Amino acid sequence: MTPHEFVYLASQSPRRAQLLDQLGVQHRPLLPDPVENAEALETERAGELPLDYVQRVTRLKLEAARKRLRRRRLPLAPILCADTTVAVGRRILGKPADEAEAAEMLRLLSGRTHRVMTAVAVQAGPVVHAMTCISRVRFAELSDTTIRRYIDSGEPMGKAGAYAIQGRIAAWIAHIDGSHSGIMGLPLFETTQLLARARVRLEL
């Protein structure tokens, strides 16, 4: 069968677009309409475990993107969705609401290991292909001065766990066990497998 020439990327993350570019995968944005409340899809449920949460949110994002594609009457092609969450034990660290919450998260992560989970789903026709990548990250001790300077940089806002591994905080990451690209928001190894199953053209 003829491979698909491109995939729809239903994500507002520029990092995910950059990572698909790194793979050489052609992609087109499939972003929410102004009337859509995309953030509401990320609402946590009481007692929900981090793995269940990230997989559920990814499925919701995929369903919303599928409806968006039909509504806009765009050419059919596979749709890629992903969601990333940071977890300390059973606690989910989402995007900080303000600088105070960002500081609280960074103090929690300081000097300990946490998990970063990224769920990826690709829908081609009626079939959904999905995988979840789990990595472990250990921070060195973060002083109050370091945390304050990092928050002043603006990087923590809008990031799960209040940090971006590709940013300046990388200087305090002592160890990674897992996928660097997965921590960024799109694990390239798993994503390549999913795109191949969905018959998206890969120049690899």
N, C-alpha and C positions, 0 to 999 in steps of 0.2 A: 504494500500500500504506500501511496505517496506520503512522505513526511510533512508535518505542518511546518510552515516557514517561520512562524512566530508564535509567541505565547502572550496572552494578556497578563499583565502584572497588576493585581488588585491590591496595591500597597502604596501608601504615601511616603514610604521610606526611601530617600535617595540612596541609602547604602545598599538596599536590595537591588535597585536598578544598576548600581555600579558593579555588584557581584555578578549579575547576569551578563553585563558587558564583559566582565573578566572571562566568562565562559564562552563568549562569542555568540550568545543566544539572542536572536532578534526578539524584541518585546515592545508591546504597546501598553500605555497606561489605561487602566480601567478604574478610575478613581470615583469616590462617592459624589453624588449630586449635592448641591448646597443644602437641600432639604433633608438629606440623610443625616442621622445622628450616629456617625461611625464610632464615636467614643463609647456610646452606650453598649455596644457589643462586647466591650472589655469589662463590663461590670462583674465583680466577683460574687459568687454565691457563698453563703455562710457554710463553713466547714469544708469547702471544696479543696481538694488536694491540688498542688501546683501542676502536676502532670495532666490531671483531668481538666483543669482550667485551661491550659494552653491549647489542648486538643479541641476542647469545646469551642473556644473563641475562634480558632482557625476554621472550624466547620461553619460557624455563623458567618464569618467573613466570606467564605466561599459561596454560601447560599445567597448572601446579599449581592455578591458580584455576578452570580448567575442571573439573578433577576434584573440587574442593571444591564447586562448584555442583551437580554431579551427586550427590555424596555427601549433601549436605544437602537435596536434592530441592526446591530453591528455584524460584520462577517463572523462566522463561527470559527473558533480556534480554542485550543486549550486555555484554561484559566489557572494561574498560579496564585495561591494565597499563603501567607505565613504569619505566625505570631511568636513573639519571644517573651519569656518571663524569667525573672530572677527569683530564686527561692532560697530561704534560710530555714532549714527544717521544713515544717509545714506552712511557714509564712510566705506569702506571695508579696514580692516587692514590685509594685507597678511603677507607673510614671509619677514622680513626686508632684503634689499639688502646689507646693511653694518651696521657697528656699529652706525653711525650717524642716520640712519633711525630707528634703534632699539631704540635709545635714544629718538627720536622724538615721537615714538609710546608710549613709557612708560610714557613720560611727559603728553601725551594726556590722557592716562588712569588714571593717578594719581588723587586720590580724587574724582572719579566719577564712575558711573555705566555704564557698556557696556554690549552688548549681545554677546553670543557665540552660533553659530548655527552649528549643525552637521547633515548633511543629510546622511542617510544610505539607500542603495538599495541592495536587494538580488534577483538575477535572478535564477529561477529554470525552466528549459525548456523554453517555450516561455513567461512565466509570470514573470513580475517584481513586487516585493513587495517593497514599499518605505515608509519611514517616516522621518520627520525632528524634531529634538529636539532643543528647544531654551531655553537657560539659561541666567540668568543675574548675573553679577559679579561686586562687588563694591570694588575698591582698596582704601586703606588708602592713605594719602598723601605720595608720594615718594620723598625723598630729592635727590638732584643731586648726593650726595655721594652714596646713596643707588642704584640709577640707574647705576652709573659708576661701582660699585662693581658687580652688577648683570650682566652687560654686560661683564665685565672681566671674569666672570665665564664661559662664552660661551653658557649658556643656551638659551638666546633669539634667537640665529641664527637658522634658519630653522623652527621656530615656528610662526604660525599665531598670530598676535598681539604682537610678540616679548616676549612671556612668556610661561612657562610650569607650569600648576597649581600643578603638582605633584613635582615640584622642590622647591628651596629655596624661591621663590617669594611668596609662600603660607603664609609666615609670615606676609605679608602686605595685604592679602585678608580679608577684613572686613566682607563681607557678600556674600552668594551665594543663589540664588533663582533658583532652577532647578536641573540638573543632574551633579554630580561631574564627573562621567565617560563620560558623553557627552562632558564636557569641555575638558577632556583628549583626546577625539577623537572618542569615540565609546559608545553611550548611551546604557547601558546594558539592561535596561527595554525594550526599543523599539527594540533593536537588537534581544532580546529573542523572542519577538512577531513575528518579520519578519522571523527568522529561523524556528519557529514553523509552520508558514504558508508555508514555502518552504520545510517542512518535513525533516529538518535536525535533526539528533538524538541529544537530549538534556538530559543530566544526571542531571535533576533538579527535 
